[in-house]
Amino acid sequence: MNGEPVDFLSISDAAKVKLKDAGAVLVQNVLGDRVSFEAIPTSEHRDDEIYLKQLKTPIPVISCFDLLQKQGERLKSGSEKLDELLDGGFKPGSLTEISGLPGSGKTQFCLQLCAVCQRPENFGGRPGQALFVDLNFGFSKSRYEGIRKYFIDQEKELDPIILRISTTNQLLAAIESFPDILLNNDKIRLIIIDSFSRPFMFDQVSSTLMSGIMMDLHSVAEDFDLVIILTSQLITNLSSDQEEAIKHQPALRSGYLYYINERIMFYGSHEKREIIFPDKLDGVAAIYEISNSGFVLK
């Protein structure tokens, strides 16, 4: 494909003209350093920019030895039973989606992770700090402090950094700023975006743009070897059969689920709460509750 003209690329005609004007006649010119992304009219053709970025991004290569070395460096959840289901905890360098209906305990669990990540037994013996991106305005300092005392000593606390935003553009800007934030604070080992799906439920984006966002998050997780947790709403649909059984599915699907390494679903109400791992072969499920001390798996 490298020797083909740029007309073969899946971008808009306007972007192709811009590339040719910048001197990129062949695909190999785009893959090299001959043309920059500034040649693309990004304000009008954001999808073109994302597509070309994906085209130019090299596929990372990691050895089996390096993978084995990282198996023990996982973020514990604060629940031994849940850690067993997670093969030891949350894996650095990966994206985990926690989805659930409103009130299922997603944010409560994330507050617990903010406390637990400060324990030195995580990440090879050094305590970590969380960056909590709050799109749902659900971070409660008093609730966090109530959970924290069950997991860490007061003098060892590294309280999470809170970033409160509400729109898609603010979220995009926050994700773009992650590398700079992390370069200036090497204690951050966990990023939580709660609720990641919220702005996209009001501001629809293309699958190409969503893929670009997820690719950026993956790069951050891998480059800085940290855990990224995304919470997402479950939406309710009625099936077309006669019983009209209720079905739940993640609010975000196109260009999104492909990049998720681990999926966890929180179901239920105050009477019965169930946690499900939909990607595991046996569809593992367990009962949990939210107590004063946080998340408890029964």
C-alpha positions in Angstrom: 0.0 0.0 0.0 2.9 2.4 0.6 3.5 2.9 -3.1 -0.1 3.7 -3.8 -1.3 7.3 -4.4 -3.0 9.1 -1.4 -6.3 8.7 -3.3 -6.4 5.1 -1.9 -6.6 6.4 1.7 -10.0 6.4 3.5 -10.1 10.2 4.0 -12.2 13.0 2.6 -11.5 14.5 -0.8 -10.6 17.9 0.9 -8.0 16.1 3.0 -6.5 14.4 0.0 -6.2 17.8 -1.8 -4.5 19.2 1.3 -2.0 16.3 1.4 -1.1 16.7 -2.2 -0.6 20.4 -1.8 1.8 19.6 1.1 3.8 17.3 -1.2 2.4 14.0 -0.1 1.5 12.2 -3.4 2.0 8.6 -2.2 0.9 6.8 0.9 4.6 6.4 1.9 4.9 10.2 2.0 2.2 10.2 4.7 3.8 7.4 6.7 7.2 9.2 6.6 8.0 12.7 7.9 7.3 14.5 4.7 4.0 15.8 5.8 2.6 16.8 9.2 -0.9 16.6 10.6 -1.1 20.4 10.3 -1.7 19.8 6.6 -5.1 18.3 7.4 -8.0 20.8 8.1 -8.6 19.3 11.6 -11.4 21.6 12.6 -13.6 20.3 9.7 -12.1 16.8 9.3 -11.2 15.5 12.7 -11.9 11.9 11.6 -9.2 12.4 8.8 -6.6 13.4 11.4 -7.5 10.4 13.6 -7.3 8.0 10.6 -3.9 9.2 9.6 -2.6 9.1 13.2 -3.7 5.5 13.4 -2.0 4.8 10.1 1.3 6.3 11.2 1.4 4.8 14.7 3.7 1.8 14.9 2.5 -1.5 16.4 4.2 -1.9 19.8 6.2 -5.1 20.3 6.7 -6.6 23.7 8.5 -9.9 24.5 6.9 -12.8 26.4 9.5 -12.3 29.1 8.5 -8.7 29.7 4.8 -9.8 29.9 5.7 -12.4 32.5 7.7 -9.8 34.5 4.6 -7.6 34.7 2.2 -10.3 35.9 3.0 -9.6 39.6 2.8 -5.8 39.4 -1.0 -5.4 39.6 -3.2 -3.0 41.4 -5.2 -4.7 44.1 -8.9 -3.9 44.4 -9.1 -4.1 48.2 -11.1 -7.3 47.9 -9.1 -10.6 47.9 -12.0 -12.5 46.3 -12.3 -9.9 43.5 -8.5 -9.9 43.0 -8.7 -13.7 42.4 -11.3 -13.2 39.7 -9.0 -10.5 38.2 -6.0 -12.9 38.1 -4.3 -10.9 40.8 -5.7 -7.4 40.3 -5.9 -4.7 37.7 -3.1 -4.9 35.1 -0.9 -1.8 34.5 -0.8 -0.8 30.8 -4.4 -1.8 30.2 -7.9 -0.3 30.1 -10.7 -1.6 32.3 -14.4 -0.8 31.8 -16.7 -0.8 34.8 -20.3 -0.5 33.6 -23.5 -0.5 35.5 -26.9 1.1 36.0 -27.2 4.3 38.1 -26.7 3.5 41.8 -25.0 0.2 41.2 -21.8 1.3 43.1 -19.4 2.1 40.3 -18.2 5.4 41.8 -18.1 3.9 45.3 -15.8 1.2 44.0 -13.6 3.8 42.3 -13.2 5.7 45.5 -12.0 2.5 47.1 -9.4 2.1 44.3 -8.2 5.7 45.0 -7.4 4.6 48.5 -6.0 1.1 47.8 -3.6 2.3 45.2 -1.7 4.2 47.9 -0.7 0.9 49.5 3.0 0.1 49.0 2.3 -3.6 48.1 1.0 -2.4 44.7 3.2 -1.5 41.7 6.3 -3.3 42.9 6.5 -1.9 46.4 5.9 1.8 45.9 2.7 3.7 46.8 0.7 5.3 44.1 -1.6 8.2 43.6 -4.9 8.4 41.6 -6.0 11.0 39.0 -9.8 11.1 39.2 -11.5 12.7 36.2 -15.0 13.5 37.5 -17.6 13.9 34.7 -20.5 12.9 36.9 -19.7 15.2 39.8 -19.9 12.1 41.9 -16.6 12.3 43.8 -17.5 12.8 47.5 -14.5 13.8 49.7 -16.3 12.7 52.9 -17.2 9.3 51.4 -13.7 8.9 50.1 -12.2 9.7 53.6 -14.7 7.3 55.2 -13.4 4.5 52.9 -9.8 5.5 53.1 -9.4 4.9 56.8 -10.1 1.2 56.3 -7.2 0.8 53.9 -4.4 3.1 54.7 -2.7 4.9 57.6 -3.4 8.6 57.7 0.3 9.6 57.6 0.8 7.7 54.3 -2.0 9.3 52.4 -1.6 10.4 48.8 -5.1 11.8 48.2 -6.3 11.6 44.5 -6.0 14.6 42.2 -9.5 15.6 41.2 -10.3 17.0 37.7 -13.9 18.0 37.3 -15.2 18.5 33.7 -18.5 18.0 31.9 -18.2 18.3 28.1 -16.7 16.2 25.3 -14.2 18.9 24.3 -13.1 19.2 27.9 -12.6 15.4 28.1 -10.5 15.5 24.9 -8.4 18.3 26.2 -7.9 16.4 29.5 -6.8 13.2 27.7 -4.3 15.3 25.6 -2.9 16.7 28.8 -2.3 13.3 30.5 1.3 12.9 29.3 2.3 16.3 30.6 0.6 15.7 34.0 2.2 12.3 34.3 5.7 13.6 33.4 5.4 16.1 36.2 4.0 13.6 38.7 5.6 10.1 38.7 3.5 9.1 41.7 0.3 8.7 39.6 -0.3 5.0 39.0 -4.1 5.1 38.4 -6.4 7.1 36.2 -10.1 6.9 36.7 -12.6 8.6 34.3 -16.1 8.6 35.9 -18.3 8.6 33.9 -16.5 8.2 30.6 -19.8 7.6 28.7 -21.7 10.6 30.0 -20.6 13.3 27.5 -21.0 11.0 24.5 -24.6 10.2 25.4 -25.4 13.9 24.7 -22.7 14.6 22.0 -22.5 11.8 19.4 -19.1 11.2 17.9 -18.0 9.0 15.0 -16.5 5.6 15.5 -13.3 6.9 14.0 -13.0 9.7 16.6 -13.8 7.3 19.4 -11.1 4.9 18.2 -8.7 7.8 18.3 -9.6 8.6 21.9 -9.3 5.0 23.0 -6.0 4.7 21.2 -4.7 7.7 23.0 -5.8 6.3 26.3 -4.1 3.0 25.5 -0.9 4.8 24.7 -1.0 6.6 28.0 -1.6 3.4 29.9 1.3 1.6 28.1 3.8 4.4 28.0 3.4 5.2 31.7 2.7 1.6 32.9 -0.4 2.6 34.8 -4.0 1.4 35.3 -6.9 3.3 33.6 -10.4 2.6 34.7 -13.4 3.9 32.7 -16.9 3.8 34.1 -19.8 3.6 31.8 -23.6 3.6 32.0 -25.6 0.6 31.1 -28.6 1.4 28.9 -31.9 -0.6 29.1 -33.5 -1.9 26.0 -36.7 -3.9 25.6 -36.4 -7.0 23.4 -38.7 -7.7 20.5 -39.9 -11.0 21.9 -43.3 -11.6 23.4 -42.0 -11.5 27.0 -40.4 -8.1 26.4 -37.4 -9.1 28.6 -35.2 -6.3 29.7 -31.7 -6.3 28.3 -28.8 -4.1 29.4 -25.8 -3.1 27.3 -23.0 -0.6 27.6 -23.9 2.9 26.4 -20.8 3.0 24.2 -20.1 0.4 21.6 -18.9 1.5 18.2 -15.1 2.1 18.1 -14.9 1.6 21.9 -15.2 -2.0 23.2 -12.4 -3.2 20.9 -9.9 -1.3 23.0 -11.1 -2.5 26.4 -8.9 -5.2 28.0 -11.2 -6.1 30.9 -14.9 -5.6 31.3 -16.8 -5.7 34.6 -20.5 -5.2 35.0 -22.3 -4.1 38.1 -26.0 -5.2 38.3 -28.7 -5.0 40.8 -30.2 -2.8 43.5 -29.9 -2.5 47.2 -31.6 -5.8 47.7 -29.2 -7.8 45.5 -26.1 -6.7 43.7 -24.3 -8.9 41.2 -20.9 -8.4 39.5 -20.4 -10.0 36.2 -17.3 -10.6 33.9 -18.9 -10.9 30.5 -15.7 -11.6 28.6 -14.7 -14.7 30.7 -15.5 -18.1 29.2 -17.8 -19.2 32.0 -19.4 -15.8 32.5 -18.2 -15.5 36.1 -20.7 -13.8 38.5 -20.6 -13.1 42.2 -22.7 -11.2 44.8 -21.4 -7.9 46.2 -22.5 -5.2 48.6 -21.4 -1.6 49.3 -20.7 -1.1 53.0 -19.2 1.7 55.1 -15.8 0.2 54.3 -16.4 0.1 50.6 -16.9 -2.7 48.1 -17.3 -6.2 49.6 -17.5 -9.4 47.5 -19.4 -12.2 49.2 
